[in-house]
Amino acid sequence: MTQDFLGSKLSIMHLEIVTPDRKVFDGEIISVQVPGSAGSFEVFKNHAPIVSSLETGKVRVTTAKGVEYFQIDSGVIEVLNNKVALLAETILK
Protein backbone atom coordinates (compact mmCIF):
# COMPACT_ATOMS: atom_id res chain seq x y z
CA MET A 1 0.00 0.00 0.00
CA THR A 2 1.05 3.53 -0.65
CA GLN A 3 -0.43 6.87 0.40
CA ASP A 4 -1.98 9.62 -1.68
CA PHE A 5 -1.19 13.31 -1.28
CA LEU A 6 -3.72 13.51 1.61
CA GLY A 7 -2.09 10.63 3.51
CA SER A 8 -4.83 8.05 2.81
CA LYS A 9 -3.76 4.45 2.19
CA LEU A 10 -4.37 3.29 -1.36
CA SER A 11 -4.69 -0.12 -2.98
CA ILE A 12 -2.28 -0.28 -5.89
CA MET A 13 -2.05 -2.35 -9.07
CA HIS A 14 0.17 -2.15 -12.16
CA LEU A 15 -0.95 -0.81 -15.57
CA GLU A 16 0.72 -0.86 -18.97
CA ILE A 17 -0.84 0.94 -21.94
CA VAL A 18 0.79 -0.11 -25.20
CA THR A 19 0.24 0.65 -28.89
CA PRO A 20 1.93 -1.11 -31.82
CA ASP A 21 4.46 1.77 -31.85
CA ARG A 22 5.25 2.45 -28.20
CA LYS A 23 4.56 2.04 -24.52
CA VAL A 24 2.35 4.97 -23.49
CA PHE A 25 2.01 4.32 -19.75
CA ASP A 26 3.77 1.95 -17.34
CA GLY A 27 3.17 2.44 -13.65
CA GLU A 28 1.29 1.94 -10.43
CA ILE A 29 -2.39 2.94 -10.38
CA ILE A 30 -5.39 2.99 -8.07
CA SER A 31 -7.95 2.37 -10.83
CA VAL A 32 -8.55 2.53 -14.56
CA GLN A 33 -11.85 3.25 -16.32
CA VAL A 34 -12.18 2.05 -19.91
CA PRO A 35 -14.72 2.18 -22.78
CA GLY A 36 -15.66 -1.53 -22.98
CA SER A 37 -17.57 -2.84 -25.99
CA ALA A 38 -20.57 -3.58 -23.73
CA GLY A 39 -20.21 -0.29 -21.83
CA SER A 40 -17.73 1.61 -19.72
CA PHE A 41 -16.29 -0.16 -16.68
CA GLU A 42 -13.70 0.51 -13.98
CA VAL A 43 -11.05 -1.82 -12.58
CA PHE A 44 -9.78 -1.67 -8.99
CA LYS A 45 -7.33 -3.86 -7.05
CA ASN A 46 -8.38 -7.53 -6.77
CA HIS A 47 -10.72 -7.28 -9.78
CA ALA A 48 -11.75 -10.64 -11.22
CA PRO A 49 -9.68 -11.78 -14.20
CA ILE A 50 -11.13 -10.40 -17.43
CA VAL A 51 -10.31 -9.91 -21.09
CA SER A 52 -12.48 -7.39 -22.92
CA SER A 53 -12.52 -5.57 -26.23
CA LEU A 54 -12.53 -1.78 -26.06
CA GLU A 55 -14.29 0.81 -28.18
CA THR A 56 -12.97 4.20 -29.22
CA GLY A 57 -13.16 6.47 -26.20
CA LYS A 58 -11.55 7.91 -23.11
CA VAL A 59 -9.43 5.92 -20.64
CA ARG A 60 -9.20 7.44 -17.15
CA VAL A 61 -6.17 6.42 -15.09
CA THR A 62 -6.19 7.30 -11.38
CA THR A 63 -2.84 7.31 -9.59
CA ALA A 64 -1.70 8.54 -6.18
CA LYS A 65 -0.69 11.80 -7.92
CA GLY A 66 -4.00 12.44 -9.67
CA VAL A 67 -5.94 11.55 -12.81
CA GLU A 68 -4.63 11.18 -16.35
CA TYR A 69 -6.70 10.70 -19.52
CA PHE A 70 -5.91 8.92 -22.78
CA GLN A 71 -8.14 8.87 -25.87
CA ILE A 72 -7.91 5.45 -27.55
CA ASP A 73 -9.04 4.18 -30.93
CA SER A 74 -10.24 0.67 -29.91
CA GLY A 75 -8.21 -2.03 -28.23
CA VAL A 76 -8.18 -4.87 -25.69
CA ILE A 77 -7.76 -4.96 -21.91
CA GLU A 78 -6.58 -7.89 -19.79
CA VAL A 79 -6.77 -7.92 -15.98
CA LEU A 80 -5.02 -10.70 -14.04
CA ASN A 81 -3.54 -10.74 -10.52
CA ASN A 82 -3.61 -6.93 -10.11
CA LYS A 83 -1.79 -6.43 -13.41
CA VAL A 84 -3.62 -4.60 -16.18
CA ALA A 85 -2.50 -4.66 -19.81
CA LEU A 86 -4.26 -2.30 -22.21
CA LEU A 87 -3.40 -2.76 -25.88
CA ALA A 88 -4.68 0.12 -28.00
CA GLU A 89 -4.70 0.51 -31.78
CA THR A 90 -3.68 4.18 -31.39
CA ILE A 91 -3.63 6.86 -28.72
CA LEU A 92 -5.30 10.02 -29.91
CA LYS A 93 -4.05 12.14 -26.97
QUIWO-V125185 format. One record per helix or strand. SS is the DSSP state (@ for helix, = for strand). FROM is the first residue (numbers start at 0). TO is the last residue. If there is no record, write none. Layout:
[[SS;FROM;TO] [SS;FROM;TO]]
//
This chain:
[[=;1;2] [=;8;9] [=;12;17] [=;22;28] [=;30;35] [=;38;43] [=;49;53] [=;56;62] [=;65;71] [=;74;79] [=;82;87] [=;90;90]]
//
